[in-house]
């Protein structure tokens, strides 16, 4: 009987220790250190609205590095040649702001395009952020 109680108590201690280990690893995962990018545009989308062809087509996605390490914008591109994307060349330091400029070609019709931004930000999977533009050129 004594051996049975010892084994039972030992098993409970292992379960408690396993539970504590899982909680600690989960907490570490949520406390991601590193650069973080937060865009000012709701849903990372800029709405051009209804615009004329005479508009220059330039809009800016403004962002802040809310992390604790320098933020690098490694790449920013669209799959369409009708969009020109200009990204910051230098790292954005923690707490500082930056912008990514987008110039649309102003072809008549609806605008529904996506720009993929590659960063070292830890708050997006693989540091990849999808930015969207929408609107209509009259």
C-alpha positions, 0 to 999 in steps of 0.5 A: 500500500505504501509503494502504491501511495508513493507512486500515486504522489510521484505521478501527481507531481509530474503532472503539476511540473508538466503543467507549470512547464507548459504555462511558462513556455506559453508565456514566453511565446506571447512575450515576443521581443523584437521589432513590431510593425503597426500600421495607421491605416485601418485593416492595413487598407488605404481607400482612394475613394472615387478619384479622377485620372488627374490625381497623382495616385500617390498614397502613404502607408504610415507605420510605427515600430512598436517593438524593442529592436530595429525594424527592417523593411526588406522588400515591398512589391506588388505583382502588378507593374501599375503600382510603384512601391517605395520603402524606407532604406534605413532601419526604423528604430523602436518607437519611430515612425516610417512610411511606405509610398504607393503610386497607382497608375490611375487606369480607369476602373475599380482599384483592388490591389495588394502589396506584400511587405517583407519585414523582420517584424515578429508580430506577423507570420514570417514578417510578411504584411499584406497592404491593400489599396481600393477605390475607383478611378473615374 
